[in-house]
Amino acid sequence: MIGPFCILGHVIWNIIGFVCVGGVSATTNGRFDMPHKNQWILVADGGRAHVISVHHDAEGRHLETVHEMIADNRSSSEIASDKPGRGFANPGGNQQRHAMPPSTDPHDHAQVEFVDDVMSYLTAKRNDGKFDNLIVVAPPKIMGEVRQKMSKAVELTLEGEITKDLTKLPLKDLPEHLSGTGGWL
């Protein structure tokens, strides 16, 4: 027999995190062990991004690459083809010219632009209703850029973040690195 508390808990499980199994209530810390519909995983670093879709069926979980992005990975000297500007320093009346250092590293700037492109792609796909749930996997520096560039629409779908660089990991090995992450997969 299922008591009234369990019926109420079952009805509002997604609000307060209760689930009833066999008439016994248990807390799941706001997560329910059901597969997410339209779940995507973004695995990115400063030069590569893999957007992966998670599908569940009777045979289990399947990962499928939806989109891959690869940035132009040239060195800073190749990106900034111009010579640095020249400036005059006047310490003690000495008129010497010095090369001005660039205000930002061209390679770092290219990474920021790449993250911006990835976030624009995700925002467009979210606005098209392609995914409802997102997990982001990125190294700490890139994760910070992702957080800054993330639109409100994408932020509302964010289920979790993992600060690791898993971009070089084969797709088949990804689930073992994400298992135990609160039912994300």
TIBA-994393 format. One record per residue (C-alpha): x negated, y negated, z. Coordinates in pm, whole numbers, plus 50000, padded with zeros to 5 digits. Each point is the difference from the previous one (the first is absolute). Example, Ala and Ser with C-alpha at 12.3 -4.5 7.8 and 13.67 -1.06 7.14 Angstrom:
2
+-------+-------+-------+
|     u |     v |     w |
+-------+-------+-------+
| 48770 | 50450 | 50780 |
| 49863 | 49656 | 49934 |
+-------+-------+-------+
//
This chain:
185
+-------+-------+-------+
|     u |     v |     w |
+-------+-------+-------+
| 50000 | 50000 | 50000 |
| 49868 | 49658 | 49906 |
| 50065 | 49734 | 50262 |
| 50113 | 49642 | 49931 |
| 49649 | 49868 | 50064 |
| 49860 | 50216 | 49721 |
| 50275 | 49899 | 49759 |
| 49930 | 49635 | 50073 |
| 49626 | 50065 | 49974 |
| 50043 | 50174 | 49665 |
| 50207 | 49714 | 49863 |
| 49748 | 49733 | 50094 |
| 49673 | 50195 | 49979 |
| 49846 | 49755 | 49756 |
| 50070 | 49707 | 50231 |
| 49867 | 50131 | 50331 |
| 49810 | 50313 | 49902 |
| 50208 | 50277 | 50157 |
| 50065 | 50330 | 49830 |
| 50210 | 50292 | 50120 |
| 49898 | 50356 | 49934 |
| 50227 | 50275 | 50130 |
| 50172 | 49759 | 50238 |
| 49674 | 49880 | 50161 |
| 49886 | 49644 | 49948 |
| 49638 | 49913 | 49941 |
| 49822 | 49678 | 49916 |
| 49793 | 49978 | 49682 |
| 49844 | 49656 | 50057 |
| 50223 | 49852 | 49732 |
| 49909 | 50262 | 49739 |
| 50215 | 50282 | 49877 |
| 49836 | 50307 | 49851 |
| 50187 | 49971 | 49674 |
| 49812 | 49937 | 49678 |
| 50013 | 49638 | 49890 |
| 50175 | 49921 | 49675 |
| 49800 | 49803 | 49747 |
| 49683 | 50001 | 50207 |
| 49684 | 49855 | 49846 |
| 49643 | 50002 | 50126 |
| 49751 | 49734 | 49897 |
| 49641 | 50121 | 50024 |
| 49772 | 49708 | 49916 |
| 49660 | 49843 | 50039 |
| 49853 | 49688 | 49840 |
| 49973 | 50157 | 49656 |
| 50247 | 50289 | 49977 |
| 50364 | 50045 | 50089 |
| 50210 | 50313 | 49975 |
| 50376 | 49978 | 50043 |
| 50133 | 50342 | 50093 |
| 50359 | 50117 | 50022 |
| 50102 | 50266 | 50254 |
| 50271 | 50245 | 49893 |
| 50161 | 50263 | 50222 |
| 50188 | 50303 | 49874 |
| 50070 | 50358 | 50104 |
| 49640 | 50097 | 49924 |
| 49856 | 49725 | 50221 |
| 49826 | 49669 | 49948 |
| 49853 | 49887 | 49670 |
| 49780 | 49699 | 49933 |
| 49999 | 49834 | 49661 |
| 49793 | 49707 | 49880 |
| 50234 | 49723 | 49886 |
| 49742 | 49739 | 49903 |
| 49624 | 49949 | 50014 |
| 49816 | 49671 | 49988 |
| 49625 | 49956 | 49959 |
| 49831 | 49663 | 50038 |
| 49714 | 49867 | 49795 |
| 49709 | 50123 | 50213 |
| 49717 | 49788 | 49868 |
| 49731 | 49853 | 50222 |
| 50029 | 49645 | 50131 |
| 49735 | 49876 | 49757 |
| 50194 | 50143 | 49706 |
| 50332 | 49854 | 50118 |
| 49856 | 49650 | 50051 |
| 49822 | 49947 | 49669 |
| 49924 | 49631 | 50060 |
| 49688 | 49891 | 50180 |
| 50070 | 49849 | 50340 |
| 50030 | 49623 | 50014 |
| 49706 | 49783 | 50109 |
| 49991 | 49767 | 50294 |
| 49762 | 49748 | 50147 |
| 49874 | 50036 | 50353 |
| 49840 | 49700 | 50161 |
| 49830 | 50115 | 50318 |
| 49746 | 49730 | 50084 |
| 50016 | 49826 | 49663 |
| 49896 | 50309 | 49800 |
| 50206 | 50017 | 49677 |
| 50019 | 50375 | 49936 |
| 50266 | 50175 | 49797 |
| 50148 | 50321 | 50129 |
| 50241 | 50254 | 49857 |
| 50338 | 49973 | 50169 |
| 50127 | 50328 | 50139 |
| 50344 | 50103 | 49873 |
| 50284 | 49911 | 50237 |
| 50119 | 50363 | 49993 |
| 49845 | 50324 | 49889 |
| 50142 | 50077 | 49653 |
| 50029 | 50369 | 50086 |
| 50202 | 49924 | 50317 |
| 50218 | 49762 | 49799 |
| 50064 | 50273 | 49742 |
| 50106 | 50238 | 50280 |
| 50247 | 49744 | 50136 |
| 50146 | 49951 | 49652 |
| 50026 | 50377 | 49955 |
| 50193 | 50034 | 50328 |
| 50226 | 49718 | 49883 |
| 50069 | 50192 | 49675 |
| 50079 | 50319 | 50196 |
| 50238 | 49814 | 50232 |
| 50170 | 49834 | 49701 |
| 50053 | 50344 | 49845 |
| 50148 | 50137 | 50324 |
| 50227 | 49699 | 50041 |
| 50136 | 50042 | 49647 |
| 50063 | 50372 | 50054 |
| 50162 | 49937 | 50339 |
| 50229 | 49738 | 49845 |
| 50093 | 50260 | 49736 |
| 50090 | 50245 | 50279 |
| 49731 | 50253 | 49909 |
| 49904 | 50067 | 50364 |
| 50155 | 49954 | 50344 |
| 49711 | 50100 | 50223 |
| 49629 | 49919 | 49974 |
| 49684 | 50118 | 50172 |
| 49679 | 49807 | 49936 |
| 49660 | 50168 | 50025 |
| 49702 | 49766 | 49961 |
| 49667 | 49913 | 50164 |
| 50019 | 49726 | 50265 |
| 49885 | 49707 | 49784 |
| 50242 | 50083 | 49720 |
| 50280 | 50075 | 50248 |
| 49966 | 49642 | 50123 |
| 50034 | 49868 | 49644 |
| 50299 | 50228 | 49939 |
| 50174 | 49863 | 50311 |
| 49939 | 49641 | 49887 |
| 50121 | 50058 | 49645 |
| 50297 | 50225 | 50085 |
| 50338 | 49854 | 49904 |
| 50291 | 50007 | 50244 |
| 50183 | 50255 | 49782 |
| 49707 | 50243 | 50019 |
| 49935 | 49925 | 50367 |
| 50355 | 50109 | 50087 |
| 49929 | 50344 | 49852 |
| 49668 | 50046 | 50179 |
| 50013 | 50318 | 50207 |
| 49637 | 50013 | 50102 |
| 49637 | 49916 | 49936 |
| 49687 | 50212 | 50014 |
| 49666 | 49819 | 49994 |
| 49788 | 50251 | 49809 |
| 49849 | 50008 | 49655 |
| 50160 | 50301 | 49833 |
| 49989 | 49876 | 49639 |
| 49744 | 50259 | 49889 |
| 50194 | 50286 | 50158 |
| 50174 | 50237 | 49756 |
| 50380 | 49976 | 50010 |
| 50034 | 50361 | 50118 |
| 49788 | 49924 | 50312 |
| 50192 | 49689 | 50105 |
| 50271 | 50173 | 50212 |
| 49749 | 50152 | 50243 |
| 49862 | 49648 | 50068 |
| 50352 | 49866 | 50059 |
| 50144 | 50286 | 50201 |
| 50080 | 49917 | 50358 |
| 50079 | 49640 | 49914 |
| 50346 | 49987 | 50154 |
| 50189 | 50187 | 49729 |
| 49894 | 49770 | 49717 |
| 49968 | 50293 | 49763 |
+-------+-------+-------+
//
